[in-house]
Amino acid sequence: MNQTASNVKSRNILVLGAGELGMPVLRNLARRAKDIDGATISVLLRASAVESDSPAKQRDIAEIRDLGIEIVVGDLVKSSVDELASLFSQYDTVIGCTGYAAGINTPMKLAKAALQSGIPRYFPWQFGVDFEAIGRGGPQDIFDAQLDVRELLRSQQKTEWVIISTGMFMSYLFEPEFGVVDLEKSAVNALGSFDNAVTVTTPDDIGVLTAEIVFYEPTITNEIVFLAGDTVTYGELADKLEAGLNRPFSRSEWTVPVLMEELANDPQNMMRKYRAAFGIGRGMAWDKAGTFNVREGIKVTDVSDWINANLTAK
């Protein structure tokens, strides 16, 4: 834990986005804010999301309003840095939950706007792997863009920052498109090696833990906070699937040379970039023992829990 003392408190908070991660973060911030004097939560959404006819979007908007969260209409892509800085300046804390959907350049644009705004505290969208352990020049160029954001934040002292490293969203490990788990064929395809490990956390757990980190005393400042729902090797993943689903799983290794060749043949393919990066294995996993959730004794969903909750009926 960083020992630097901070007088900054998050009381007027703006969350950017209300998607797969944004909704759990909003729910838990609103829950925690009830016990904290003067704490208010707002969320920035595009007009198209607020006015959407989609039943799922309408449910989210209704839930956000029921939680007492103020909806602010804006567009991270269309707005300039100056416009975003003007908007952010009305808050003391901004938390990025938009992911990469807005484009590879958006994290830097938002960081520049946050610093220009002079806000006391910024949580960038960095809910992922250990970009510094991975280093620059790897197969996934998004990771380099995230390192650029970290360098910018560290280059100044005016705005305090907190980065939350979560590993992969747990459900993503089981996505058919990702290719690691093939439920239909009862197969596990290890990226790089069956000894390679990956850290995974559910968005719901990230939401709970993010709210705890935001309001933690003493204030966490200028620090990378690691979370982990679970850390497993691909071999352990296969074992857990066999135990949870009570059937054998075949095992294949997708070696780094093979993954890199596939990427070379389709260099803009986002999934192949991820597979190659995870195949190299560096920075994709950390020991649960050193994580915020273990240190604070906060229960989280592990891989076996997720399999039992989501796959046992299949």
PABA-620477 format. One record per residue (C-alpha): residue number from 1; residue in three letters; chain; x, y, z. Coordinates in Angstrom, 3 decimals, m for minus. Each point is the difference from the previous one (the first is absolute). Last residue first. Example, Ala and Ser with C-alpha at 12.3 -4.5 7.8 and 13.67 -1.06 7.14 Angstrom:
residues 2
NODE, 2, SER, A, 13.670, m1.060, 7.140 .
NODE, 1, ALA, A, m1.370, m3.440, 0.660 .
end
This chain:
residues 314
NODE, 314, LYS, A, m25.415, m26.903, m19.916 .
NODE, 313, ALA, A, m1.568, 0.233, 3.491 .
NODE, 312, THR, A, 3.429, m0.095, 1.648 .
NODE, 311, LEU, A, 1.322, 2.885, m2.061 .
NODE, 310, ASN, A, m0.894, 3.308, 1.641 .
NODE, 309, ALA, A, m0.132, m0.296, 3.782 .
NODE, 308, ASN, A, 2.161, m3.106, 0.419 .
NODE, 307, ILE, A, 2.560, 1.213, m2.553 .
NODE, 306, TRP, A, 0.112, 3.436, 1.648 .
NODE, 305, ASP, A, 0.481, m1.457, 3.494 .
NODE, 304, SER, A, 2.807, m2.241, m1.320 .
NODE, 303, VAL, A, 1.675, 3.019, m1.609 .
NODE, 302, ASP, A, m0.121, 2.113, 3.171 .
NODE, 301, THR, A, m2.697, 2.481, 1.014 .
NODE, 300, VAL, A, 1.074, 2.472, 2.673 .
NODE, 299, LYS, A, m0.165, 0.282, 3.783 .
NODE, 298, ILE, A, 1.578, 3.137, 1.479 .
NODE, 297, GLY, A, 2.603, m0.670, 2.709 .
NODE, 296, GLU, A, 1.670, 3.407, m0.374 .
NODE, 295, ARG, A, 3.421, m1.441, m0.880 .
NODE, 294, VAL, A, m1.606, m2.675, m2.171 .
NODE, 293, ASN, A, m2.066, 2.565, m1.925 .
NODE, 292, PHE, A, 2.913, 2.439, m0.337 .
NODE, 291, THR, A, 2.245, m2.648, m1.533 .
NODE, 290, GLY, A, 3.314, m1.329, 1.271 .
NODE, 289, ALA, A, m1.212, m3.539, 0.771 .
NODE, 288, LYS, A, m1.728, m0.289, m3.392 .
NODE, 287, ASP, A, 3.379, m0.470, m1.686 .
NODE, 286, TRP, A, 0.249, 1.740, m3.352 .
NODE, 285, ALA, A, m0.910, m0.823, m3.593 .
NODE, 284, MET, A, 0.090, 1.404, m3.547 .
NODE, 283, GLY, A, 3.188, 2.027, 0.348 .
NODE, 282, ARG, A, 2.077, m2.333, m2.219 .
NODE, 281, GLY, A, m1.933, m2.870, m1.546 .
NODE, 280, ILE, A, 1.410, 0.006, m3.518 .
NODE, 279, GLY, A, m3.219, m1.855, m0.819 .
NODE, 278, PHE, A, m2.044, 2.771, 1.605 .
NODE, 277, ALA, A, 1.513, 2.485, m2.429 .
NODE, 276, ALA, A, m0.491, m2.352, m2.962 .
NODE, 275, ARG, A, m3.614, m0.666, 0.937 .
NODE, 274, TYR, A, m0.717, 3.693, 0.473 .
NODE, 273, LYS, A, 1.401, 0.995, m3.375 .
NODE, 272, ARG, A, m1.853, m2.915, m1.607 .
NODE, 271, MET, A, m3.258, 1.279, 1.496 .
NODE, 270, MET, A, 0.607, 3.512, m1.304 .
NODE, 269, ASN, A, 0.629, m1.109, m3.595 .
NODE, 268, GLN, A, 1.927, 2.849, m1.605 .
NODE, 267, PRO, A, 3.069, m2.117, m0.839 .
NODE, 266, ASP, A, m1.836, m2.878, m1.733 .
NODE, 265, ASN, A, 2.741, m2.276, m1.378 .
NODE, 264, ALA, A, 2.537, 1.396, 2.465 .
NODE, 263, LEU, A, m2.501, m0.680, 2.802 .
NODE, 262, GLU, A, m0.304, m3.671, m0.969 .
NODE, 261, GLU, A, 3.794, m0.217, m0.155 .
NODE, 260, MET, A, 0.293, 1.542, 3.456 .
NODE, 259, LEU, A, m2.462, m2.526, 1.430 .
NODE, 258, VAL, A, 1.887, m2.907, m1.602 .
NODE, 257, PRO, A, 3.367, 1.274, 1.235 .
NODE, 256, VAL, A, m1.512, 0.571, 3.492 .
NODE, 255, THR, A, m1.310, m3.555, 0.311 .
NODE, 254, TRP, A, m3.684, m0.879, m0.044 .
NODE, 253, GLU, A, 0.089, m2.944, 2.369 .
NODE, 252, SER, A, m2.793, m2.579, m0.136 .
NODE, 251, ARG, A, m1.931, m1.742, 2.771 .
NODE, 250, SER, A, m3.025, m2.303, m0.130 .
NODE, 249, PHE, A, m2.596, 0.506, 2.715 .
NODE, 248, PRO, A, m1.471, m2.897, 1.976 .
NODE, 247, ARG, A, m3.476, 0.210, 1.551 .
NODE, 246, ASN, A, m1.365, 0.881, 3.431 .
NODE, 245, LEU, A, m0.878, 3.601, m0.878 .
NODE, 244, GLY, A, 1.597, 1.575, 3.067 .
NODE, 243, ALA, A, 2.857, m2.475, 0.425 .
NODE, 242, GLU, A, 0.873, m0.132, m3.702 .
NODE, 241, LEU, A, m0.299, 3.766, m0.316 .
NODE, 240, LYS, A, 2.198, 0.464, 3.074 .
NODE, 239, ASP, A, 2.684, m2.320, m1.399 .
NODE, 238, ALA, A, m0.034, 1.815, m3.357 .
NODE, 237, LEU, A, 0.402, 3.338, 1.801 .
NODE, 236, GLU, A, 2.839, m1.455, 2.070 .
NODE, 235, GLY, A, 1.839, m0.871, m3.224 .
NODE, 234, TYR, A, m0.689, 3.474, m1.369 .
NODE, 233, THR, A, 1.684, 1.338, 3.121 .
NODE, 232, VAL, A, m2.231, 1.715, 2.505 .
NODE, 231, THR, A, m0.193, 3.317, 1.851 .
NODE, 230, ASP, A, m3.383, 0.758, 1.496 .
NODE, 229, GLY, A, m2.329, 2.877, 0.794 .
NODE, 228, ALA, A, 3.100, 2.133, 0.028 .
NODE, 227, LEU, A, 0.586, 3.654, 0.825 .
NODE, 226, PHE, A, 3.182, 2.077, m0.231 .
NODE, 225, VAL, A, 0.148, 3.674, 0.966 .
NODE, 224, ILE, A, 2.409, 2.168, m1.993 .
NODE, 223, GLU, A, 0.727, 3.116, 2.047 .
NODE, 222, ASN, A, 0.076, 3.757, m0.277 .
NODE, 221, THR, A, m2.329, 0.362, 2.995 .
NODE, 220, ILE, A, m2.073, m2.248, 2.239 .
NODE, 219, THR, A, m1.818, 2.183, 2.510 .
NODE, 218, PRO, A, 0.512, m1.114, 3.602 .
NODE, 217, GLU, A, m2.743, m1.129, 0.025 .
NODE, 216, TYR, A, m1.617, m1.757, m2.957 .
NODE, 215, PHE, A, m2.889, 1.771, m1.755 .
NODE, 214, VAL, A, 1.155, m0.579, m3.586 .
NODE, 213, ILE, A, 1.638, m3.343, 0.868 .
NODE, 212, GLU, A, m3.192, m1.410, 1.529 .
NODE, 211, ALA, A, m2.036, 1.145, m2.998 .
NODE, 210, THR, A, 2.540, m1.605, m2.326 .
NODE, 209, LEU, A, m0.198, m3.250, 2.001 .
NODE, 208, VAL, A, m3.761, m0.375, m0.352 .
NODE, 207, GLY, A, 0.020, 0.909, m3.703 .
NODE, 206, ILE, A, 2.984, m2.258, m0.699 .
NODE, 205, ASP, A, m1.939, m2.812, 1.679 .
NODE, 204, ASP, A, m2.969, 0.573, m2.317 .
NODE, 203, PRO, A, 2.345, 0.274, m3.002 .
NODE, 202, THR, A, 1.326, m3.491, 0.801 .
NODE, 201, THR, A, 3.743, m0.416, 0.573 .
NODE, 200, VAL, A, 2.646, m1.997, m1.894 .
NODE, 199, THR, A, 3.759, m0.456, 0.384 .
NODE, 198, VAL, A, 1.663, m2.217, m2.617 .
NODE, 197, ALA, A, 2.707, m2.608, 0.313 .
NODE, 196, ASN, A, 2.255, m1.713, m2.537 .
NODE, 195, ASP, A, 0.860, m3.555, 1.051 .
NODE, 194, PHE, A, m2.336, m1.456, m2.629 .
NODE, 193, SER, A, 2.123, 1.810, m2.570 .
NODE, 192, GLY, A, m0.185, 2.808, m2.548 .
NODE, 191, LEU, A, m3.746, 0.592, 0.145 .
NODE, 190, ALA, A, m1.439, m3.298, 1.214 .
NODE, 189, ASN, A, m2.865, m1.451, m2.036 .
NODE, 188, VAL, A, m2.529, m1.747, 2.232 .
NODE, 187, ALA, A, m2.402, m2.498, m1.539 .
NODE, 186, SER, A, m3.433, m1.431, 0.765 .
NODE, 185, LYS, A, m0.918, 0.260, m3.711 .
NODE, 184, GLU, A, m3.147, 2.024, 0.624 .
NODE, 183, LEU, A, 1.558, 1.712, 3.003 .
NODE, 182, ASP, A, 2.985, 1.362, m1.897 .
NODE, 181, VAL, A, 2.011, 1.965, 2.557 .
NODE, 180, VAL, A, 3.081, 1.937, m1.120 .
NODE, 179, GLY, A, m1.494, 1.160, m3.314 .
NODE, 178, PHE, A, m0.503, 3.697, 0.665 .
NODE, 177, GLU, A, m3.030, m0.173, m2.321 .
NODE, 176, PRO, A, m1.618, m2.698, 2.161 .
NODE, 175, GLU, A, 0.175, 2.323, 3.028 .
NODE, 174, PHE, A, 1.026, m1.978, 3.107 .
NODE, 173, LEU, A, 2.971, 2.164, 1.017 .
NODE, 172, TYR, A, m2.121, 3.044, m0.860 .
NODE, 171, SER, A, m2.393, m0.907, 2.827 .
NODE, 170, MET, A, 2.752, 0.705, 2.547 .
NODE, 169, PHE, A, 0.730, 3.542, m1.158 .
NODE, 168, MET, A, 3.764, m0.165, m0.563 .
NODE, 167, GLY, A, 2.425, 1.201, 2.646 .
NODE, 166, THR, A, m1.316, 2.471, 2.542 .
NODE, 165, SER, A, 2.593, 2.756, 0.202 .
NODE, 164, ILE, A, m1.499, 3.148, 1.554 .
NODE, 163, ILE, A, 1.956, 3.184, m0.713 .
NODE, 162, VAL, A, m0.345, 2.911, 2.425 .
NODE, 161, TRP, A, 0.905, 3.574, m0.838 .
NODE, 160, GLU, A, 0.671, 3.251, 1.828 .
NODE, 159, THR, A, m0.265, 3.132, m2.131 .
NODE, 158, LYS, A, 2.489, 2.821, 0.553 .
NODE, 157, GLN, A, 3.235, m1.980, 0.173 .
NODE, 156, GLN, A, 0.885, m0.551, m3.664 .
NODE, 155, SER, A, 2.100, m2.390, m2.113 .
NODE, 154, ARG, A, m1.484, m3.068, 1.695 .
NODE, 153, LEU, A, m3.357, 0.543, m1.691 .
NODE, 152, LEU, A, 1.605, 0.418, m3.421 .
NODE, 151, GLU, A, 2.152, m3.103, 0.403 .
NODE, 150, ARG, A, m3.033, m2.010, 1.041 .
NODE, 149, VAL, A, m1.950, 1.154, m3.054 .
NODE, 148, ASP, A, 2.870, m0.969, m2.327 .
NODE, 147, LEU, A, 0.070, m3.430, 1.674 .
NODE, 146, GLN, A, m3.665, m0.419, m0.928 .
NODE, 145, ALA, A, 0.780, 0.794, m3.642 .
NODE, 144, ASP, A, 2.721, m2.661, 0.081 .
NODE, 143, PHE, A, m2.581, m2.528, 1.224 .
NODE, 142, ILE, A, m2.330, 0.913, m2.861 .
NODE, 141, ASP, A, 2.797, m1.071, m2.363 .
NODE, 140, GLN, A, m0.576, m3.696, 0.802 .
NODE, 139, PRO, A, 2.832, m2.010, m1.616 .
NODE, 138, GLY, A, 2.664, 1.360, 2.336 .
NODE, 137, GLY, A, 2.106, 3.105, m0.597 .
NODE, 136, ARG, A, m0.039, 1.392, 3.505 .
NODE, 135, GLY, A, 0.127, m1.745, 3.343 .
NODE, 134, ILE, A, m2.066, m2.941, 1.251 .
NODE, 133, ALA, A, 0.998, 0.603, 3.628 .
NODE, 132, GLU, A, m0.968, 3.640, m0.473 .
NODE, 131, PHE, A, m3.380, m0.854, m1.520 .
NODE, 130, ASP, A, m1.036, m2.184, 2.918 .
NODE, 129, VAL, A, m3.406, m1.157, m1.284 .
NODE, 128, GLY, A, m3.410, 1.633, m0.046 .
NODE, 127, PHE, A, m2.107, 2.730, 1.522 .
NODE, 126, GLN, A, 2.132, 2.870, m1.318 .
NODE, 125, TRP, A, m2.827, 2.442, m0.830 .
NODE, 124, PRO, A, 1.385, 2.931, 1.946 .
NODE, 123, PHE, A, m0.889, 0.736, 3.650 .
NODE, 122, TYR, A, 0.607, 3.724, 0.505 .
NODE, 121, ARG, A, 0.133, 2.159, 3.138 .
NODE, 120, PRO, A, 0.362, 3.718, 0.815 .
NODE, 119, ILE, A, m1.521, 1.292, m3.244 .
NODE, 118, GLY, A, 2.166, 2.618, m1.722 .
NODE, 117, SER, A, m2.056, m0.111, m3.189 .
NODE, 116, GLN, A, 3.145, m0.144, m2.135 .
NODE, 115, LEU, A, 1.063, m3.173, 1.812 .
NODE, 114, ALA, A, m3.344, m1.710, m0.563 .
NODE, 113, ALA, A, m0.194, 1.180, m3.621 .
NODE, 112, LYS, A, 3.471, m1.379, m0.708 .
NODE, 111, ALA, A, m0.960, m3.304, 1.638 .
NODE, 110, LEU, A, m3.218, m0.146, m2.035 .
NODE, 109, LYS, A, 1.833, 0.531, m3.291 .
NODE, 108, MET, A, 2.614, m2.575, 0.999 .
NODE, 107, PRO, A, m2.659, m2.644, 0.751 .
NODE, 106, THR, A, m1.871, 0.940, m3.224 .
NODE, 105, ASN, A, 2.806, m0.682, m2.456 .
NODE, 104, ILE, A, m0.619, m3.757, m0.321 .
NODE, 103, GLY, A, m3.668, 0.460, m0.805 .
NODE, 102, ALA, A, m3.343, 0.698, 1.708 .
NODE, 101, ALA, A, m0.573, m3.711, 0.510 .
NODE, 100, TYR, A, 3.272, m0.240, 1.897 .
NODE, 99, GLY, A, m1.534, m0.087, 3.464 .
NODE, 98, THR, A, m2.471, 2.690, 1.069 .
NODE, 97, CYS, A, 0.338, m0.222, 3.777 .
NODE, 96, GLY, A, 2.181, 3.039, 0.750 .
NODE, 95, ILE, A, m0.409, 1.384, 3.527 .
NODE, 94, VAL, A, 0.082, 3.784, 0.523 .
NODE, 93, THR, A, 0.398, 1.501, 3.472 .
NODE, 92, ASP, A, m0.366, 3.547, 1.356 .
NODE, 91, TYR, A, m2.723, 1.035, m2.427 .
NODE, 90, GLN, A, m1.007, 3.136, m1.945 .
NODE, 89, SER, A, 3.439, 0.082, m1.640 .
NODE, 88, PHE, A, m0.894, m3.159, m1.946 .
NODE, 87, LEU, A, m2.405, 1.939, m2.249 .
NODE, 86, SER, A, 2.468, 2.782, m0.835 .
NODE, 85, ALA, A, 2.726, m2.593, m0.581 .
NODE, 84, LEU, A, m2.337, m1.910, m2.330 .
NODE, 83, GLU, A, m0.651, 3.113, m2.071 .
NODE, 82, ASP, A, 3.696, 0.869, m0.159 .
NODE, 81, VAL, A, 0.947, m3.567, m0.974 .
NODE, 80, SER, A, m2.557, 0.214, m2.808 .
NODE, 79, SER, A, m3.373, m1.756, 0.121 .
NODE, 78, LYS, A, m0.988, m2.393, m2.799 .
NODE, 77, VAL, A, 1.580, m3.134, 1.456 .
NODE, 76, LEU, A, m0.761, 0.506, 3.684 .
NODE, 75, ASP, A, m3.596, 0.996, m0.697 .
NODE, 74, GLY, A, m2.133, 1.728, 2.602 .
NODE, 73, VAL, A, m3.244, m0.195, 1.967 .
NODE, 72, VAL, A, 0.320, 0.077, 3.783 .
NODE, 71, ILE, A, m2.236, m2.434, 1.904 .
NODE, 70, GLU, A, m0.211, 0.595, 3.744 .
NODE, 69, ILE, A, 0.067, m3.150, 2.130 .
NODE, 68, GLY, A, m2.809, m0.416, 2.513 .
NODE, 67, LEU, A, 0.136, m3.795, m0.198 .
NODE, 66, ASP, A, m3.491, m0.023, m1.514 .
NODE, 65, ARG, A, 1.303, 2.252, m2.799 .
NODE, 64, ILE, A, 2.822, m2.427, m0.816 .
NODE, 63, GLU, A, m2.424, m2.927, 0.163 .
NODE, 62, ALA, A, m2.397, 1.666, m2.450 .
NODE, 61, ILE, A, 2.883, 0.774, m2.370 .
NODE, 60, ASP, A, 1.213, m3.596, 0.208 .
NODE, 59, ARG, A, m3.464, m1.412, m0.655 .
NODE, 58, GLN, A, m0.459, 2.346, m2.980 .
NODE, 57, LYS, A, 3.356, m1.141, m1.395 .
NODE, 56, ALA, A, m1.047, m3.662, 0.274 .
NODE, 55, PRO, A, m3.426, 0.725, m1.515 .
NODE, 54, SER, A, 1.648, 1.757, m2.977 .
NODE, 53, ASP, A, m2.032, 3.096, m0.933 .
NODE, 52, SER, A, 3.045, 2.221, 0.627 .
NODE, 51, GLU, A, m0.479, 3.586, 1.222 .
NODE, 50, VAL, A, 2.645, m0.129, 2.742 .
NODE, 49, ALA, A, 2.354, m2.054, m2.164 .
NODE, 48, SER, A, m0.407, 2.270, m3.044 .
NODE, 47, ALA, A, 0.617, 3.055, 2.191 .
NODE, 46, ARG, A, 3.410, m1.443, 0.875 .
NODE, 45, LEU, A, 0.563, m0.706, 3.672 .
NODE, 44, LEU, A, 2.065, 1.621, 2.741 .
NODE, 43, VAL, A, m0.879, m1.276, 3.482 .
NODE, 42, SER, A, m0.427, 1.911, 3.238 .
NODE, 41, ILE, A, 0.545, m1.081, 3.619 .
NODE, 40, THR, A, m0.327, 2.131, 3.124 .
NODE, 39, ALA, A, 1.819, m0.273, 3.355 .
NODE, 38, GLY, A, m0.798, 2.829, 2.431 .
NODE, 37, ASP, A, 0.161, m2.098, 3.141 .
NODE, 36, ILE, A, 0.957, m3.612, m0.657 .
NODE, 35, ASP, A, m2.281, m2.900, 0.942 .
NODE, 34, LYS, A, m2.288, 0.300, m3.041 .
NODE, 33, ALA, A, 3.099, 0.365, m2.203 .
NODE, 32, ARG, A, 0.834, m3.688, 0.509 .
NODE, 31, ARG, A, m3.141, m1.225, m1.764 .
NODE, 30, ALA, A, 0.261, 2.624, m2.757 .
NODE, 29, LEU, A, 3.645, m0.910, m0.598 .
NODE, 28, ASN, A, m1.011, m3.661, m0.083 .
NODE, 27, ARG, A, m2.724, 0.371, m2.587 .
NODE, 26, LEU, A, 2.075, 2.418, m2.125 .
NODE, 25, VAL, A, 3.027, m2.335, m0.102 .
NODE, 24, PRO, A, m2.234, m2.963, m0.887 .
NODE, 23, MET, A, m1.602, 2.048, m2.823 .
NODE, 22, GLY, A, 3.284, 1.378, m1.345 .
NODE, 21, LEU, A, 1.640, m3.405, m0.412 .
NODE, 20, GLU, A, m2.281, m1.591, m2.606 .
NODE, 19, GLY, A, m1.255, 3.383, m1.171 .
NODE, 18, ALA, A, m0.857, 3.212, 1.809 .
NODE, 17, GLY, A, 2.587, 2.504, m1.231 .
NODE, 16, LEU, A, 2.225, 2.672, 1.502 .
NODE, 15, VAL, A, m0.600, 0.217, 3.743 .
NODE, 14, LEU, A, m0.048, 3.468, 1.571 .
NODE, 13, ILE, A, 0.528, 0.305, 3.772 .
NODE, 12, ASN, A, m0.624, 2.902, 2.357 .
NODE, 11, ARG, A, 1.175, m1.325, 3.378 .
NODE, 10, SER, A, 3.380, m1.607, m0.635 .
NODE, 9, LYS, A, 2.315, 1.238, 2.740 .
NODE, 8, VAL, A, 3.426, 1.549, m0.577 .
NODE, 7, ASN, A, 2.110, 0.701, 3.098 .
NODE, 6, SER, A, 2.683, m2.444, m1.072 .
NODE, 5, ALA, A, 2.883, m1.552, 1.917 .
NODE, 4, THR, A, 2.582, m1.914, m2.030 .
NODE, 3, GLN, A, 0.427, m3.473, 1.534 .
NODE, 2, ASN, A, m0.861, m1.951, m3.169 .
NODE, 1, MET, A, m1.290, m3.416, 0.936 .
end
